Amino acid sequence: MDNVQNKTAIVTGAGSGIGYYITENLLHNGAKKVAIIDLPVERSYNATVTLQEKFGKDRVIFFPIDVTNMEVYTETFKKIVKELNGLDILVNNAGICHDHYIEQTFSVNVIALIRGSMLGMDYMGKHKGGKGGTIKFYDKTGVRILTICPSFTITAMIIQKDNNLNIIDQDTVNKFEKQFEEVAKDFHNPQSSVHVAQSVVMAIQRGKNGSIWLIKNNEPPCTVELPPFVVS
């Protein structure tokens, strides 16, 4: 088990939802210091203040940047690692769901995730002088890479009409219920952001390099074994 106690972390998209509760759980489990990267500024700043009041001002720092701006993200990442005095855990949590802004959604959800992981590898990798860590090529870099797959979760993306896909309505649920009873269970048992966050921290503590973690129906997280032909 890899205890998060006295570890440093960066969590993107931590101003609300799952990212906020991941940050809270890391701090609750003894993380030394966590950096929040998120927008919009006011919401994320208020979230930071709340966590500082609960865990101490010196344990939470906030950087209001756009993770799709690679030049700014790269420079800020460097500053954060310096302020944290090293990096142990990176959680690429930032995500949006705007069906009318496909390019922006792809930039945040995919490109920024990949670039963030590469930055994390640069600063945590033993091959680059780092001490290893976890990104939420182990033998050489000492960095574990974990994949988290949460099912239907109550977040702003689902609740706020202007921020979701507008496809998960009652009619959709009814169709799933009639045609795919097993799939519909996820929609009947939406899980909380708190549960997902707790499960993410558990995966960080227990997960092996390359492991995939499924979090669904407010149940304990479990690993997913890929078929041999996928990993061979």
CORSULJO-V976890 format. One record per residue. N is the residue number from 1. PSI is psi in whole degrees, -180 to 180 (999 if undefined). OMEGA is omega in radians with two decimals (* if undefined). Layout:
N:PSI:OMEGA
N:PSI:OMEGA
This chain:
1:133:3.13
2:99:-3.11
3:140:3.14
4:-2:-3.11
5:133:3.14
6:17:3.10
7:155:3.07
8:151:-3.06
9:154:2.96
10:131:3.08
11:117:3.10
12:151:-3.13
13:36:-3.03
14:12:-3.14
15:-10:3.12
16:175:3.01
17:-143:-3.07
18:-44:-3.12
19:-40:3.11
20:-47:-3.08
21:-27:3.00
22:-46:3.10
23:-47:3.14
24:-42:-3.12
25:-36:3.06
26:-46:3.14
27:-41:3.13
28:-33:-3.14
29:10:2.98
30:11:3.09
31:140:-3.08
32:-46:-3.08
33:139:-3.13
34:134:3.08
35:128:3.10
36:128:3.04
37:119:-3.10
38:164:2.97
39:157:0.01
40:162:-3.00
41:-51:-3.02
42:-49:-3.13
43:-45:-3.10
44:-37:3.09
45:-44:3.13
46:-38:3.10
47:-41:3.12
48:-45:3.14
49:-42:3.12
50:-44:3.14
51:-37:3.10
52:-40:3.13
53:-31:-3.10
54:-38:-3.01
55:-9:-3.12
56:135:-3.06
57:-31:-3.08
58:-2:-3.07
59:-7:-3.13
60:128:3.09
61:155:-3.03
62:134:3.11
63:109:-3.11
64:88:-3.13
65:161:3.07
66:116:-3.07
67:-9:3.09
68:-11:3.06
69:94:-2.96
70:-37:-3.14
71:-47:3.13
72:-43:-3.13
73:-44:-3.13
74:-46:-3.13
75:-41:3.14
76:-39:3.12
77:-43:3.11
78:-44:3.13
79:-40:-3.12
80:-47:-3.13
81:-39:3.11
82:-43:-3.14
83:-33:3.10
84:-12:-3.06
85:46:-3.13
86:161:-3.11
87:132:3.13
88:-35:-3.03
89:132:3.03
90:124:3.09
91:107:3.10
92:85:-3.03
93:-19:-3.06
94:134:3.13
95:149:3.07
96:168:-3.12
97:75:-3.13
98:105:-3.09
99:-17:3.12
100:-5:-3.13
101:72:-3.03
102:-46:-3.10
103:-44:3.14
104:-42:3.13
105:-44:3.13
106:-39:-3.13
107:-42:-3.13
108:-48:-2.97
109:-26:-3.07
110:-60:-3.04
111:-46:3.14
112:-35:3.10
113:-46:-3.13
114:-46:-3.13
115:-40:3.09
116:-42:3.11
117:-39:3.12
118:-39:3.08
119:-44:3.11
120:-41:3.12
121:-38:3.14
122:-39:-3.06
123:-23:-3.14
124:-26:-3.03
125:132:3.09
126:-29:3.13
127:-14:3.09
128:13:3.12
129:3:3.12
130:-175:-3.09
131:13:-3.08
132:175:3.14
133:-155:-3.12
134:128:2.94
135:115:3.08
136:999:*
137:43:-2.90
138:-48:-3.01
139:-38:-3.10
140:-40:-3.02
141:-25:-3.08
142:15:-3.12
143:122:3.06
144:141:3.06
145:119:3.14
146:145:3.08
147:128:-3.11
148:128:-3.12
149:87:3.10
150:142:3.06
151:-163:-3.07
152:115:-3.06
153:139:3.13
154:107:3.08
155:178:3.13
156:-29:3.14
157:-34:-3.11
158:-42:-3.02
159:-43:-3.06
160:119:-3.04
161:-36:-3.10
162:-5:-2.99
163:13:-3.09
164:180:-3.09
165:-13:-3.10
166:34:3.12
167:-18:-3.12
168:75:3.10
169:-179:-3.08
170:-35:3.13
171:-41:3.10
172:-45:3.13
173:-43:-3.13
174:-39:3.12
175:-43:3.09
176:-40:-3.07
177:-38:-3.11
178:-40:-3.00
179:-35:-3.06
180:80:-3.03
181:-40:-3.11
182:-41:3.13
183:-37:-3.09
184:-22:-3.13
185:-37:3.13
186:-36:-3.11
187:-25:3.12
188:-16:-3.12
189:61:3.13
190:137:-3.10
191:161:-3.10
192:157:3.06
193:-33:3.13
194:-45:-3.14
195:-44:3.14
196:-44:-3.14
197:-45:3.11
198:-39:-3.14
199:-36:3.10
200:-46:3.13
201:-38:3.09
202:-41:3.11
203:-40:3.09
204:-39:-3.11
205:-34:-2.99
206:-20:-2.96
207:140:3.04
208:157:3.12
209:132:3.11
210:0:-3.09
211:150:3.12
212:129:-3.05
213:124:3.10
214:129:3.12
215:114:-3.09
216:153:3.00
217:31:-3.13
218:24:3.12
219:161:3.08
220:146:-3.13
221:149:3.11
222:153:3.14
223:152:3.13
224:127:3.12
225:122:3.13
226:150:3.09
227:149:-3.11
228:-37:-3.08
229:-18:3.13
230:-38:-3.04
231:-8:-3.10
232:999:*
